[in-house]
């Protein structure tokens, strides 16, 4: 692999109907500018996860940057992607931290990364078709949806700490989405957080003591993982979400560039697995490919991996400022209540979007049961204790989706009652 890019045209213009391919670039000043746009695009979501889970934001940003570099290297510098914090980790991190401490939650992230790495190796050598067979859209959709909906009580808890700040934050996000298009519209969550933060400062809800005490330059705060079998089951369903997100990313880039990247699916999963494993070794949030950055590529028509190298190194520099991380960590619960009310609902709707795009037929009782039962499990917060192990709603909902779909399908085919 060589870190070289062909200059696209004159390096200044993109003709109608053209895109800047992953192995191409514009002039370096323009490439750097687009790379900085990618930092802005990932910023809000990447920092929101550690802010909600009380992880160190600087540490998360550090491993996000390292993970993006690893992704580019492992995929041979052929697949553009930024790896930011995955929302799928929020629920298991909160549950694991509450029951066993932050170190155990980090151990869960490490275990998730190792399992995803193994999946990536298998997919690279066997091919990606078995993923579609084991996890059809009705299953992946319900897993994504139940993760978002299961978090609803957390949003309400934060919302109640300062309803005025929460309402202003939520209203700002909604209005920005409808008032603006392009990059501003895509950054609605980030801008809504900024507005809510300003309101919280004016209302005296923010303490700057830790910001004042933090150094301008320094290494992030690393935390070693520990392993608690009681919480590992909370994290395993996240692997299925990461698989779906990475496969979707590969398909999206292929569709937008007109190239076939199916051969890189295994490498993409492996790369995200390695990035999440590294985060789990030092206290960062687990990673995933980012739809926000796909939006930047679609708007700019620039799919050059060079821009992602710029974004990765830019994020790495920012992560080495403890004062910057302390400022992010000072976001109050009222702001989080407003933004997570929108965010968790969006995660739930993303699951429904998978169903719509795949045209899932809910007149088929197999699909209907596969979606219906896990959603109630996730929303109600079912738990099941087996000896010293306790399985939460996300793990139970995921297991229910897989078992119901495959068992009902097998019985239907045996009895001749299966549709289609």
N, C-alpha and C positions, 0 to 999 in steps of 0.2 A: 504494500500500500504506500502510495506517495501522496503527500499533501500538496498537490498541484491542481490548479483549476484553469481551464481554458477561458480566455476573455470572451465574453458574449458580445458579439458585434463590435461596436466602438467603445464598449464599457460604460456608456452613458444612457443609451436608449433601449427600450424593449419594444419591438414592432408589434402592431396588433396581431393577436393570435399566437404570439410567441411566449415562451416562458424561459427563465434562466434555469437550466438543468442543474442537478446536484453537483455535477463535475464541471460546472461553469461558474463564473463570477462576473460582477460588474467591476468598475474601478474600485480600488481599495477604499477611498473615502466613502463611496456609496455603500460598499459592502459593510463597512464599519457602522454606518448609520442604520442600516437594516438590522445588523446584529444588536445594536442598542435598542431598537424597537422590540426585538425578541425578549430582551431583559425586562422591558416595561410590561410586555404582554404576560409574561410568566409571573411577574412580581406579586400581584395581589393574591393569586391562588396559592403560590408556593409558600408565602409567608402566613397565609391564613391557617394552614394545618398546624404548624408549630405553635401559633398563637392560641389556637383552640385547645391543643393538647398539652400546653405548657412546656413544650420542648424548646431548646435554645434555637431561636431563629437563625443566628449566624452559623451554627453547626449544620442546620438543615440546608442553608444556602451553600455552604462549603461542599457538602456531599452531593447536592444537586449539580454543582459545577463539575465536580470530579466524575459524577455519574454520566453527565452529558459527554465529557471527553472520552470516557470508556465506551459509551454507546457508539460514538463516531469511529473509534478505533476498531471495535469488534465488528461493526458492519462494513468495514473496509472503506470508510469515508464516502459511502454510496447512498446512505439514507439519512436525510435531514430530520433531526428531531432534537427537542429540548426535553430533558427529564426533570420534571418538577415534582413537588409533593403530591402524593395520591390521596384523594379524599376517601378512598376505600379503607384507608388505615385508621381513620378518625375513631370510629366506633370501637374496634378492638383495642386501640391504644388507651382510650378513656377507661374502658372496662378493666384492662390489665393493670393500668396504673392505680386504679382505685382499689383493686383487690391484692395486688402483689408488688406494686411500686414501679417506678419508671424504668429501672434496669430490666425488669421482667418484660415490660412492653417492648423495649429495644431488642431483647432476645427473641421476641415474637417476630419482629421485623426481620431479624437475621434469618430465622427459620424460613420465613416467607421467601426471602431472596434466594436461599439455597434451593428451595423446592422449584422456584421459577427458573433458576439456572438449569436444573436437571431437566425440566420440561423443554427448555430451549435446545438443549443438546439432543433430546429425543426427536423433536420436531425437525431439527437440522438434518438428521440422518434418515428419518422415516418419512417426513413430509407433513404438511399442515392439515391434510384432509381429515385425519382422525379427530381433530379438535371440533370440526363442524359436526361430526357424527356424535361425539360425546356431549357437546355443548351447543345444541341448535339455538337459534335466536330466542325461542320462547324461554329457554333456561337462562341464557345470559341476561336477557332483559329483566327477568324477575329478580336475579341476584343483584343487579345494579340498583333496581328500584327499592328492594327491601333494605339495602344498606342506607340509602337516603332517608327513607321513611322511618327506619328504626331510630334515627338520630333526632327525630322531632322533639322529644321531651328535653333533650339537651338545649336545643334552641330556645325553648320556652323558659327554662331555668335562667339562661343568660338574659333573655328579654325582660324578665321581671325585675332584674337588678336596677334598671333605669329605663322605664318604658318610653319616656320622652326621647332620649338619645336613640333608642332602638327604632322607634317609629320614623324619626328623621333619617336615620341611616337607610332603612328599608325603602322609604319613599324616594330618597335620592337615587338609589339603584334603579328603581322602577322608572322614574322620570328620565334618567340619563339614557336608559335603553330605548325609550320611545322618542326622545327628542333628537338623538344623534345617531349618525350612521358611521361606518368605517371604524377606524381604530378607537375613537372615543367611545362609540357604542359598545365595542367589545371589551373595553376597560371599565364597564359600568360598576363592577364589584369593587375594583381598586379605588375608583373615584368616589364611590359611595362610602367606603371606609374612611377615606380622607375627610370627606364632609362630616361624617359622624364623629370622627376624631376631633375635628375643630370644635364641634358643638360640645363634646365631652370636656375639652379643655376649658371652654368658656363656662361650663357648669361646675368646674372644680372637681371633675371625676378622674383626672389623670395626675399621677405623681411622676415627676421627672428626677427624683432622687437617684435612682439607679443609672439613669442616662448621664447625669452629672458625674457620677463616680466611675463610670466605665472609661477605659482607655480608648484613644483614637485608633490605635493599631495594636493588634495582638491576635493570637490564635484563638479559634472558637473553643468552647468548653466541651470536651469529649467525655462521653459516659460509656463505660464498658457494659456489655450485655450480660444478663444472667438468664438461666432457663428454668421456667416453672411449668411443669406439664399441665397444670391446671388452666393455664392461659393460652397454650399453644393452639388449642382447638379454635380459639377466637380468630386466629389469623389465617388459618388455612383457606377459608373461603375467598379471602382477598386474592389468592393466586388466580382463581377463575376470572375475577374481574380484570386483573392485570393482563391475563391472556387475551381476553376480549378486546381490551383497549389497545394493546400492541398490534394485534391482527388488524383491527380497524384502522390504526395509523398507517400500516403498510399499504392497505387497500386504498386509503385516501390519497396518499402521496402518489401511488400508481395511477389513480384516476386523474389527478391534476397534472401530472407530467407526461402521461401517455406512455409510460414505461411499465414493464412487468417486474415487480419486486417480490413475487412469491418465494423465490429462492432465498430471500433474505429474512423470511419470517422467523426461522429458527434462530438466526443470529440476533434479530431484534429482541426476541424473548430472552435469549441468553444474556444480551447486553443489559436489559432492564433487571434481570436477575442479579447480575454482578453488581450493578449500581445499588440495588436495594440491599444486597449483602454487605457492601462497603458501608452504607448508611447504618446498618444494624451493628456493625463492629465499633462504631464511634458515637452513636447517639443522634443520628439524623433521621428524618422521616423517610419512609419508603417512597420510591419514585415510580413515575409512569410517564408515558409520552403525553404531550400537552395539546389539547384541541385549540387553546388560545394561540399557540404558535402556528398551528395549521391555518388559522384565520389570517395571521400576518402574511404567510406565504401566499394564500389565495388573493389577498388584497394587493400585494406588491408584485405577484407573479415571479417572485425570486425564490427558488428552491435550492439555492447554493448552500452546500455544507459549510462553505467558508464563513457565512454569516453566523452559523451556530458555533464555530470555533471562537468567533468574536464574543458571542453571548456567554459562552462557558467561561472564558478568561475574564470577562467583565464581572460576572457573578462571583468568581473566585476572589477578585480584588475586593469587592464589597463585603464578602464574608470575613475578611481579615480586619474588620473594624468593629470591635466590641461595642462601641458607642452606637453604631448604626443598628446592631442587633438589639441593644437595650431599648432603643427608640421604638422598634417594631413590637417588642415584648410589652411595651407600656399601653398598648391598645386595651381599653377597658371592656368589661363584660357587656355593658349596654350596647356598644358598637357591635360586638360579636353576636349579640342576640338578634339585632336587625339583619346582619349579613347572613347569618346561618339560617334564619327563617327562609330567606330566598335560596340560599345555596343547597340546603338539604332537600328542599322541594324540587330544585332543578335536577339533582341527582336522581330523585324518584322519576321525574319526567323523562330523563335520558333513557331509563329502562323502558318506558313506554314507547319512546322513539325507536328503539331497536325493534320492537314488535311491529310498529307501523311500517318502517322501512323494509322489513322482511315479509310484510303482509301475512302475519301470523293469523291463522283462522281459529277464532275462539268459539266457533260453533262445534269444533272438534273437542269432545270431552277430555281428551288427553291434554290438549293445550290449556283448556279452561282450568282443570284441576291443578296442573303444573304451576300456573300463575296464581290461582286463588288461595290455595292453602299456605304457601310460603309467605305471601303478603300479609296475611292475618298473623302468622307467627312472628314476622318482623315488626309489625306495627304494635302488636300487643306485648311484645317483649317476652316471649316464651323462654323458659330455661329448663334444662334437664340435668340432673346430677346423677352421675354413675360412679359410686365410690368416692374417691377424692377429686374426681374430675367434674367440672361444671361446664356445660355447653350453652352458649348464649343464643339469642334469637337469630343472629346472622348465620351462625354455623348450622343451627337446626333448619332454618329456612332454605339454605343452600342444599343441605342433604335431602330435604323433602322434595325440592325441585328435581334433583337428579334421580331420586328413587321413583317418584311418581311418574315422571316422563318415561323412563326406560321400562319400568315394571308394567305400567298401564299399556305402553306400546307393545311390549312382548305379549301380554295377555290378549290384547286386541287382535294381533296378527294370528295368534294361536286359535282364537275363537272365530276369526273371520269377521270381527266387528269393527276393525280399524278403518278409519276414513282415509281416502286418498290412495 
